[in-house]
Amino acid sequence: MAAQELALRQVKRQISATDPHARLKYLRDFAEAFVNYRRVLAPPELEQQCRKADVLLVGDYHALAASQAFTADLVAQLSRDKRPLILALEMVFARDQRLLDRWFLGEVPDNDLRAALRYDADWGYEWTPFASLLQKAKECGVAVFGIDRGPRGRMRRIGARDRHAAERISELRKLYPQARVLALFGEAHLAPNHLPRSLRRMRPHDHVLTVLQNVDELYWKAAGESLDNVQAVQVEDDVLCVFNASPLEKYESYRIYIERWRTAPSQPDLAPTFYNLVDALLRSLGLEQYYPAAGNHPSTLLEEYPEVQAHAEANEFERLLQEREVVAEERKQLLEKLRLNGCVYVPRRNLLLIERFQMATAAEEAVRFVQSECRGAGSFQGPWFGSSLEHYFYFDVMERALITFGAKVLLPDIPVMRESDLVALRSQARELTEPQTPFSTRDLNRLLDFVLLHREYELQPRRYKHIPELLASGMNCSGAKREFLVQHLGAMLGAELHNGYLAGALSKSCLRSLFFRKTHLPGVAKKTYFELARAVRRGSKPAIN
């Protein structure tokens, strides 16, 4: 938490320097209204309270895609009720309702809606998360209404926008008295004396529930709970708060938008965001940039931050990698990873490529950079030439474990499947599993059996005279199957390392040593994996130097 707060302070300082609205009373009203909560909510309680409401006022952090994704999930969830649902949006002016209606009926193509709404000029935030929300509403048969009015950006008129939104919601309740209204509006509008007060004056008998997202003070308090992964809290009788992103992720997303608007039409400078993630991880591990490294590494830990290249077109990255003399096969692998994840770190060129920015994948690449710096240039090629398939397998599993651990240090809310989740997936019917994975039910069950058997084997290997055939054959598989096994074994160990770190069972010196450990050398990765797996699951101290 301390490392995140230090990183967050730097981000907020940059925002304050460029955002003239950051210290206005309207925004302070929101920050000062929600500083504590009554209790933690279980997911079923959250859903139950949402279903009881006539009007849901959902707080949106416009720059954070997770905020719109949560709303899309909530739309899908509530649309399964017998009670009709209406989605009301700040992002669309009420004057454009006829356009929305025509789009809903299929008269305006999806590709034309963005330009017709003047979305980029009038709103300016990322289109894709908003488009996904609209599409989810359309798929679920949920009517969509715009409830905002201009002018936006003039804080002296912001109270008038609150009253206008309240009037529009009130009109929808009168027109469709049986329907529940879910209104997505900027979080600052949801301070008790802003939009909620205006709406309650107009609809005193409606059950109005405010659903906040990722409020800073509440997040930090919830992070101190003994419960693992608090997802929601009860703030007041009519106010809830859900958590789907850390404050660091939230404010970094906004800083990037500010930079984008300031430098438009060129790409925003994403390097400070990445460097901030690196610095936060170093502080969490008790490392400094000029901390003397172990072994034969040079006297400074970080010789140089990576060069950050952000482009919109894949062919620009192809050309850049060719100029850096990256061989064709490696270029192909890097470009495929870039397509899937949005960013990729290239250790041998100390280069970070960003096609689209996502905080979770950026955090993973920041961990990969720190690990490569700690281990030194000798590890850039991966396992030593001639290493066995088993060694390659455990090398990749340990890579994934440390990346998951480091990413959860930076963004604790990153989800990781647990062993119980895999057991539940194993028991699901074919029609539930096959659409979710690229594997047949038979292949998926065999992969799950591998992971579950491996988890048993790593605790009690002496029960087996030889390594089980399922494990031996699994380590020799390739492609998507191998990636599945590496991902789940490594991510589970990484999450367990993080839990041990939070509980104080793993010291910082032990965790630091893992980043310096030469897992590319023969046998080191497997030995490290089994030592750690047994220690974190038995609650003992790992025998790691």
JOBEL-V698545 format. One line per field, one symbol per residue. phi: phi as a letter, one per 20 degrees, with the letter a starting at -180 (. if undefined). psi: psi as a letter, one per 20 degrees, with the letter a starting at -180 (. if undefined). A space follows every 50 residues. Layout:
BEGIN
phi: ???
psi: ???
END
This chain:
BEGIN
phi: .fffffffgffffffffcdfegdfggffgffefccbceaedfgffgffff feeecdeefddgedffffffffffgfffffffffccddcffcfgfeffff ffffenedfgfefgffelfffednegfgfffffgfffffemefdcecece eendffdffffffffffffffffffcfeeeddddbggffeggedggffff fecfefeddedeclfggffffffefffelfeaceecgdcccdccaegfff fffffffgffffdgefffeeggfffffffffgffemdcgdffeemefgfd fdfafffdcdcddffffgfffffemefgffgfffffffffdnbbedgfdl cddcebecffffffffffffffffenffefengggnfffffgffffffgf ffffgfffffcgegfcfegfffffffeffgfeeffecedfgffffffffg ffffffffecfffdfcfggffffffefcmfffffffgfffffffffffff fffnfdfffffgfffefefffgnfffgfgfffgfffeemdefedf
psi: gggghghhggghghghhioiihjqhghhgghihnirrgrqpqghhggghh hiqhpoopppohiohhghhghghhggghiirhpqqpopphipqhijhhgg ghghijhoqghigghhilghghgirphghghhgghggghjkpqpqpjrqr pqiohijhhhhghgggggggghhghmhiqppopoqqhhijqhjdgggggh hhmhiqoppporplpghhghghhiqhqpmphqqogrhkprpqpjqqhggg hhhhhggghghhjqjrqqoighgghhgghhgghhikqqhkpprrbjqriq gogpqqppoprhphhhhggghghjkpqgghgggghghgggihqppngijl pppogqpphghhgghgghggghhghrhiihibqqpiqrhgggghghghgh ghggghhhggnijpqpprghhhgghhiqqgihghhirjqrgggghhghhg ghhhhghhhmhiiphrpqhhgghhiirrbhgghggggggghggghhgggh ghijhpqhhghghhhipmiiqpigggggghggggghhikrpqlp.
END
